[in-house]
């Protein structure tokens, strides 16, 4: 195995860990087979996702996989990229100055004729994505014993941990990262095996996002867990994932994403 092939393998190990999927597909059949339920109480799509999430959201609505549908996202470090990508995919869609939730809602309405039940438009990072969504759920009196979360694959596990910090033990979280990107070596360079994922990051950005997650997920003095900044619940990081992260860092250490203070919250619920 060449160094580049080893790097691709390690990126995929970290990607699979962060991009958690608890069911194979967004279908009532999969929910019944895995959890014994025909639908969830709430389906939450987060605006940090790439455009392919809108396609999956529309599929989920048509499948009637949830009682209520909520899109969460104000403005954060991925917002401008989302605006540009959505505007290019959907001519005539107004994205300038719009929150992530509004951009997704406009795209869904224009392309699929679908509207979510609720929008949360004030959050700026994964931390208040969670707290603001829960405030809206409480305000509207929405049942939330079962919640299906869909976020960008790089941030899916952190979103799960954010909700676990605040939810009661009886609430069940079901994860479905909005894509599964497999990295391969092609023409002596890293490439994505599937180039049909709508709006997928370029390779450098994808690696940067993944490399920023492991330090955040660690439950140590520098991480976001209870023993650190206390933004999220505890996450166990397997040894093989830590080894894969360390190998990537040897080659791409300068791509590790640091938190952007512009999108931090005053109360400290989380950071980008």
DOLO-340063 format. One record per residue (C-alpha): x negated, y negated, z. Coordinates in pm, whole numbers, plus 50000, padded with zeros to 5 digits. Layout:
REM DOLO-340063
XYZ/...
END
This chain:
REM DOLO-340063
500005000050000/498614966049902/498634936350139/501434920749934/503524952249950/502964953850325/504044917550353/507244924750160/507964954550385/507464933250697/509694905350565/512434931150510/512024944950863/512474910351014/515254902150767/517274933150854/516844926051224/518004889851200/520684896050935/522864919451135/525894936450980/528104957651203/530384969350922/529544979550566/532054956550397/534684930350481/537674953250461/540484965050684/539385000750616/535894993850750/537294976751058/539555006451125/536785031851073/534265013351290/536434996851557/539905012051532/541534978751446/543154967151120/542034930951160/540214907351395/541704878151585/539274852951436/536954851051137/534304823951180/532154812450889/529224789850976/528084762050749/524404770850770/525254798550524/524414798150155/527194795549890/527684833249855/529414831550194/532344813750028/532854843449795/532894867250091/535194844150288/537664844049999/537494882049981/538174884250355/541224861550328/542624881950041/541944913750239/543814898450538/540984908650764/541804882851035/544734865651202/543004831551180/540114817150978/537744790051101/534804772950927/532234756951159/529594731351067/528844694451079/525434682350958/522124699751026/518874709850864/520554730050584/523394706050502/521874686650214/520794718650044/524344732150074/525794700049929/523534701649626/524134738449560/527904736349596/528134705649373/526144723549103/528334754649128/531624735949126/531664705148899/533894678049037/533524689549396/532834659649622/530074668449868/528314635549943/528654627150311/530774657950377/530184681550667/529234717450596/532704729250693/534304703850459/531994713850172/532924750450212/536624742050247/536564720449934/534784747549736/537244774349852/540214752449764/538924742649421/537604776749314/539924801149491/542964781449604/542234791949961/542244770450275/540904779850620/543194775150918/540754753051109/537584732751053/534964722151307/532944693351161/530914677951445/528254703951528/524624698851432/522914731551529/523524767851622/524004758651988/526914735051942/528234755451652/529094779451933/530274755152201/532294733551962/533924764051806/534864777252150/536304743352248/538454743551935/539554779352003/540554769752356/542314737852244/544384756551985/545054785852218/543724810951965/543404847452067/539764857952048/539414893152183/537814902451851/535704877451655/533984883451323/530984860651272/529464852950932/526314831950916/523224829550699/521334862350736/518314845150891/520444831251177/523094858351222/521574875051527/521014841651701/524654832751641/525684865651799/523484858452102/524894823152128/528444836052153/527494863752395/526204837152632/529664821352665/532274847952591/533934870152848/532824906252856/536114918252704/535614898052385/534114918252101/531804902751841/531504918451498/528624906051282/528534903350906/525534884050771/526534867850444/523794884850242/521174912250258/518064901350071/515444927649989/511994914649905/509824933749657/506544928349474/506984919549110/504244907448875/501894905049172/504214881349361/506984883849616/510454884449461/514044892849554/515314926049422/518824911849376/518814878249197/522624876349184/523124864149543/524754830149488/522674801449624/519944823049776/516984803949919/513734802949731/511184827449872/509194802150071/512314788250238/513614823150319/510314832750483/510254799750671/513724805850813/512914841450920/509614831251076/511404805251284/513824830451431/511654855051623/510114828451854/513654815051917/515114849351989/512414859052237/513484857752600/510334841252729/509364806652849/509184793352492/512244811052353/515954803452359/516934831852597/517814829952970/514124829553071/513394800452838/515644772552714/518764792852802/520624785152479/521494821452404/522024854952575/519164879652605/517984896452285/515834927652277/513244925352001/511934959951907/508174965051892/508224972651519/509934939151454/507334920551660/504564938251469/506164929451136/506484893051244/502824892351352/501714906251017/503684880050823/502344852551045/498784862150951/499654853050592/502414827150630/501844811850972/502104776550836/505664783750718/507104789151066/510044765251102/510044742451404/513234727751545/514264694151402/514924670151695/517294650151476/519854677851516/519334685651884/522254681152122/522354656952410/523664683252652/521074708352538/523444735852421/521004744352147/518654733351878/518404738051505/
END
